[in-house]
Amino acid sequence: MRVHESILELIGHTPLLRLKTGIPPDGPAAYVKLEFCNPTGSLKDRITYYILKKAMDEGRLKPGDTVIDNTSGNTGSALAMVASVMGLKSIVTTPEKTSKEKIDLIKSYGAEVIITPEVEDHDDPEGFFMVARRLAEENGYFDLNQYHNQDNVEAHYISTGPEIWEDTGGRITHFVCGIGTGGCFSGAARFLKEKNRDVQNIAVDPEGSIFAEYIRHNREIKGYAYKVEGIGSDVVTGALHPHLVDEVITVSDKDSFNRARLIARTEGISGGGSSGAVAFAMEKIAANLGPEALIVGIFADAGIRYLSKCYNDNWMRQHGYLPEVEVN
């Protein structure tokens, strides 16, 4: 019998599962790492536990203190859960586009949630990023600051990357990961490159985000609105290490959402929109590879968090992602 003393012991060591949709039968082996198997249902459990535990071990945090960060939802629930177990208080700021399911999950762990308006400028004082920074400074809260915290990268360097390497027996040839803060991509990609410099690290970015242009041409542009949650950005983050990117693939909202729905219906793997984007990118990569290659993609969270969005037919049609009558 295998038993555990704390929910925190269940973070990480998520499974790899074979992906078939879009992968040629005579093509490469393709696997997705199911990060929704973490306790709160996303890869963000890894970083919040690592950052907060390190801070407590070093005396920068103690029980009863308040931690805060901005989030598109997943970091919020992870932060709320980990904080509750560690005896900490938590506050998260999140934009209006965050799904109701995510907000309710954050609240279920006892966190205070501050919903901010959608803003065009990352430095707008009313936006979720700046509100978190202001509250942290004014009140002396511990600022997780996932966008720029290098411990975000380190968490994936010591866990996600080694897990992928071990579970593939070192056979991985292509690593595919959406970039939100950049922490998961940068940490795992750095580990894999150190093990084998020939591993190709492919970043996935939604259309409208600024990351792709920055990675390709080292140029910051003004992004535009997109619906997929958890990946992409309107500002360059410190947790993204562009020199580790071998290729960046942009994917539309429509392709992201429809691919996630297709995989749920054909393979029973229910991932969020960002998982659909990663799967769509994996198909593009697989088209040019033979059976000797092995692709691993990150499925960051679960579809249950998007039942009111990409898994809702009316919402999909309202935004033009489905025809008026869907043909099965």
C-alpha positions in Angstrom: 0.0 0.0 0.0 1.3 3.4 -1.0 0.2 6.3 1.2 0.9 10.0 1.4 0.9 12.4 4.3 0.1 15.6 2.3 -1.5 16.6 -1.0 1.7 18.4 -1.8 3.5 15.1 -2.2 1.3 14.4 -5.3 2.7 17.3 -7.3 4.6 16.2 -10.4 5.5 12.8 -11.8 2.6 13.2 -14.3 2.1 10.5 -16.9 2.9 10.5 -20.6 0.1 9.3 -22.9 0.3 8.4 -26.6 -1.4 11.0 -28.9 -2.8 9.7 -32.1 -4.9 12.6 -33.5 -3.1 14.3 -36.4 0.0 12.0 -36.1 0.7 9.9 -39.3 0.5 6.2 -38.6 4.0 5.7 -40.0 5.3 8.9 -38.4 7.0 9.7 -35.1 5.8 8.6 -31.7 3.9 11.4 -30.0 3.2 11.7 -26.3 1.5 14.4 -24.2 2.4 15.0 -20.6 -0.8 15.2 -18.7 -0.2 18.1 -16.3 -3.9 18.1 -15.4 -3.1 15.1 -13.2 -1.5 17.5 -10.6 -3.7 18.1 -7.5 -5.3 21.3 -8.7 -5.4 20.2 -12.3 -2.5 22.1 -13.9 1.2 22.4 -14.2 1.2 25.5 -12.0 1.2 23.3 -8.9 4.9 22.7 -9.6 6.0 26.3 -9.5 3.8 27.5 -6.6 5.0 24.7 -4.3 8.6 25.1 -5.3 8.6 28.9 -4.9 6.7 29.0 -1.6 8.6 26.1 0.0 12.0 27.7 -1.0 10.9 31.0 0.5 9.7 29.3 3.8 12.9 27.3 4.0 15.0 30.5 3.6 12.9 32.4 6.2 11.4 34.8 3.7 7.9 33.5 4.5 6.3 32.2 7.6 2.8 30.8 8.4 0.2 33.5 8.5 1.9 35.6 5.8 0.0 36.7 2.7 1.1 35.7 -0.8 -0.2 37.3 -4.0 0.1 37.0 -7.8 -1.6 37.8 -11.0 -3.0 34.8 -12.9 -5.1 33.7 -15.8 -6.5 31.1 -13.4 -4.3 28.1 -13.1 -1.6 29.8 -11.0 -4.4 31.2 -8.8 -5.8 27.8 -7.9 -2.4 26.3 -7.4 -1.3 29.3 -5.2 -4.5 29.1 -3.2 -4.2 25.4 -2.6 -0.5 25.3 -1.7 -0.9 28.4 0.5 -3.8 26.8 2.4 -1.8 23.7 3.2 1.3 25.7 4.3 -0.8 28.0 6.5 -0.5 31.0 4.3 -3.1 33.5 3.1 -3.5 34.1 -0.6 -4.8 36.8 -2.9 -5.0 36.5 -6.7 -5.8 39.1 -9.4 -7.3 37.8 -12.6 -8.7 39.4 -15.8 -12.4 39.4 -16.7 -11.8 36.8 -19.5 -10.8 34.1 -17.0 -13.4 31.3 -17.0 -15.9 31.1 -14.2 -14.8 27.6 -13.4 -11.3 28.8 -12.7 -12.4 31.6 -10.5 -14.7 29.4 -8.5 -11.9 26.8 -8.0 -9.6 29.5 -6.7 -12.2 30.6 -4.2 -12.8 27.1 -3.1 -9.4 26.9 -1.5 -10.0 30.1 0.5 -8.2 32.7 -1.6 -9.4 36.2 -2.2 -10.0 36.9 -5.9 -9.8 40.3 -7.4 -11.2 40.5 -10.9 -9.7 43.3 -13.0 -10.9 44.8 -16.3 -9.3 43.8 -19.6 -6.7 46.5 -20.5 -4.6 47.1 -23.6 -1.5 48.2 -21.8 0.4 45.7 -19.6 1.5 48.6 -17.4 -2.1 49.9 -17.0 -2.6 50.4 -13.2 -6.1 48.8 -13.5 -4.8 45.6 -15.1 -4.3 42.4 -13.2 -0.5 42.5 -13.4 -0.1 46.0 -12.0 -2.8 45.6 -9.4 -0.9 42.6 -7.9 2.4 44.5 -7.9 0.8 47.5 -6.2 -0.9 45.5 -3.5 2.2 43.5 -2.8 4.3 46.7 -2.4 1.7 48.6 -0.4 0.9 45.8 2.1 4.2 43.9 2.3 2.7 40.7 0.7 5.0 38.0 -0.6 4.9 38.5 -4.4 5.1 35.3 -6.3 5.6 37.3 -9.6 5.5 34.3 -11.8 6.2 36.3 -15.0 9.7 37.2 -13.9 10.6 34.9 -11.1 13.6 32.7 -12.1 12.4 30.1 -9.5 9.5 29.5 -11.9 12.1 28.3 -14.4 14.0 26.4 -11.8 10.9 24.4 -10.7 10.6 22.9 -14.2 14.3 22.4 -14.6 14.4 20.2 -11.6 11.1 18.4 -12.2 9.4 18.5 -15.6 12.5 18.2 -17.7 14.0 15.3 -15.8 10.6 13.5 -15.8 10.3 13.7 -19.6 13.9 12.5 -20.1 13.5 9.6 -17.7 10.0 8.5 -19.0 11.2 8.5 -22.7 14.5 6.8 -21.8 16.3 9.8 -23.2 14.8 9.2 -26.7 12.9 12.5 -26.9 13.8 14.4 -30.1 11.2 17.2 -30.0 9.8 19.1 -27.0 6.6 21.1 -27.6 5.2 23.6 -25.0 3.0 26.6 -24.9 4.5 29.8 -23.6 2.6 31.7 -21.0 5.1 32.9 -18.4 7.8 30.9 -20.2 8.8 29.1 -17.0 7.7 25.6 -18.1 9.2 25.9 -21.5 12.5 27.4 -20.4 13.1 25.1 -17.4 12.3 21.9 -19.2 14.0 23.0 -22.4 17.2 23.9 -20.6 17.4 20.5 -18.9 16.7 18.6 -22.2 19.3 20.6 -24.1 21.9 19.9 -21.4 21.1 16.2 -21.8 21.1 16.2 -25.6 21.9 19.3 -27.6 20.1 17.9 -30.6 16.6 18.0 -28.9 14.5 20.5 -30.7 12.5 22.8 -28.4 9.4 24.2 -30.0 7.4 27.0 -28.4 3.7 27.4 -29.1 2.2 30.9 -29.2 -1.4 32.0 -29.9 -2.1 34.5 -32.7 -2.3 37.9 -31.1 0.5 37.3 -28.6 3.8 39.1 -28.9 6.1 36.2 -28.1 6.5 34.8 -31.6 7.7 38.0 -33.1 10.0 38.6 -30.2 11.5 35.2 -30.4 12.0 35.3 -34.2 13.2 38.9 -34.6 14.0 40.2 -31.1 11.4 42.8 -31.7 8.5 43.8 -29.3 5.2 44.5 -31.1 1.8 45.5 -29.9 -0.4 42.4 -29.6 -4.1 42.0 -30.0 -6.9 40.2 -28.2 -7.2 36.4 -28.3 -9.4 34.0 -26.4 -7.2 31.0 -25.5 -6.2 31.2 -21.9 -2.9 30.4 -20.2 -0.5 31.0 -23.1 0.7 34.1 -24.9 1.4 37.5 -23.5 1.3 41.2 -24.2 4.7 41.7 -22.6 8.1 39.9 -22.7 8.5 37.9 -19.5 11.7 37.3 -17.6 10.8 33.6 -17.2 11.1 33.1 -21.0 14.7 32.3 -22.2 14.4 32.9 -25.9 17.8 31.4 -26.7 16.4 28.0 -25.9 13.7 28.2 -28.6 14.6 26.3 -31.8 11.2 27.1 -33.4 8.0 28.9 -32.6 4.6 28.0 -34.0 1.6 30.2 -33.9 -1.9 28.8 -33.6 -5.2 30.5 -33.9 -8.0 30.4 -31.3 -10.2 28.5 -33.7 -7.6 25.8 -34.3 -6.7 25.5 -30.7 -10.3 25.1 -29.5 -11.4 22.8 -32.2 -8.4 20.5 -31.8 -9.0 20.3 -28.0 -12.7 19.3 -28.7 -11.7 16.8 -31.3 -9.1 15.0 -29.0 -11.7 14.9 -26.2 -14.2 13.2 -28.5 -11.9 10.8 -30.2 -9.3 9.9 -27.5 -11.0 10.9 -24.3 -8.2 13.4 -23.4 -10.0 16.5 -22.2 -7.5 19.4 -22.2 -7.9 23.2 -22.3 -7.5 25.4 -25.3 -3.7 25.6 -24.8 -3.5 21.8 -25.0 -5.4 22.0 -28.3 -2.8 24.5 -29.5 0.1 22.2 -28.5 -1.6 19.3 -30.2 -2.1 21.3 -33.4 1.6 22.3 -33.4 2.6 18.6 -32.8 0.7 17.6 -36.0 2.6 20.2 -38.0 5.9 18.9 -36.6 5.0 15.3 -37.1 4.2 15.7 -40.7 7.9 16.1 -41.5 9.3 13.4 -39.2 9.9 9.6 -39.5 9.3 6.8 -37.0 12.7 7.3 -35.3 11.5 10.7 -33.8 9.8 11.1 -30.5 7.7 14.2 -29.7 6.5 15.2 -26.2 4.0 18.0 -25.8 2.7 19.6 -22.6 -1.0 19.5 -21.9 -1.1 22.2 -19.2 -4.6 21.8 -17.8 -8.0 20.1 -18.1 -11.0 20.8 -20.2 -13.3 20.8 -17.2 -12.1 24.4 -16.6 -13.6 25.5 -19.9 -17.0 24.0 -20.0 -18.5 27.4 -20.3 -16.1 28.3 -23.1 -14.5 26.1 -25.7 -16.6 23.1 -24.7 -19.8 25.1 -25.0 -21.3 25.0 -28.5 -23.1 28.2 -28.1 -20.0 30.1 -26.9 -18.0 28.6 -29.8 -20.6 29.7 -32.4 -21.0 33.1 -30.8 -17.3 33.7 -31.4 -17.3 32.2 -34.9 -15.4 29.1 -34.1 -18.1 26.7 -35.1 -20.6 26.7 -38.0 -24.2 27.3 -37.2 -24.8 23.6 -37.4 -21.9 21.4 -36.4 -21.5 18.2 -38.4 -20.3 15.2 -36.3 
